Amino acid sequence: MDFQAELPFLGLSVAVFSSLLNGSTFVLQKKGILRARTRVALGQIGNFLAYNAAPAVLVTPLGALGIPFGSVLASYLLKERLNFLGKLGCLLSCVGSIILIIHSPKSENITSRAEFEEKLSNPVFLSYLCVVLLMLTLLIFWLAPVYGKKHIMVYIGVCSLLGTFTVPCTKGIGLVAQDAFTNNPSSTGAASIFMCLLAVLGCSILIQFRYINKALEDFDSCIFSALYYVIFTTSVLLATAILFQEWTKVGAVDFLAILCGFITVSTGVILIQMFKELNINFRELNKTLEKKE
């Protein structure tokens, strides 16, 4: 079996590079090398290329690679302390990512505009979309104004559910773009679909940024980023599984491996972000144990 033919090296490379880019730009921004607008632009370009070069079930969880990379980079450039649990989290994130790379689908399930339009009209996906829109309406107009500053899950819920629109729109734009800017008679309506997807993507990103900023103002950034990664990734994987049906090419063993890989990555992210201020001194711990003995 030709291993090179199995793995989508281009898509995988773009996905990994995008994750490392997103992770490093936060550090470079703090260092003064990049401004916030530059970071946002680079991150969105990287995400667009990654989602259009590899299956979403592979790209989305690999976004966690930016967290350990940024933590290691910050320890060198910003002299931020990376404790034992943080180092363990970096290791778990890398191990989980390798498991995901090995067992994720090796090819796209949708490769043309016609297939994408057919999937969009799937009653199951449309029903799921209606449920998401209803939940977003409740969160934005009712729960967020009343409970947003008290419960972090309100803002995380809004941002995560918006991933239902951002990732499919990003992949859809890549599929529709080629037909949208040609005079081919068979591409009638492609430009309209392209502009509609672009508008939905833009609105989703702007709303996400708004509620991410609100969350960072009211809650600890480490706790938010860790919970946000897990819930956002779960939401996106569910949406893309219904729309693109990439899981149809995944066997039972690969599915269990992907699940284990995602849990491993999520555990690593939580260890890095939520316990970064925890000081573990093994020398003091050994002395305490010796005294008790």
VENQUI-V575456 format. One line per field, one symbol per residue. burial: # if it has 16 or more other C-alpha atoms within 10 Angstrom, else .. A space follows every 50 residues. Layout:
burial=???
This chain:
burial=......##..##.###############..........#..##..##### ########################.......################.## ##########..#..#..##....#..##..#...#..##...#...##. .##########################.##......#..##.##..##.. #..##..#..##..##.....################.#########... ...##.###.################.................
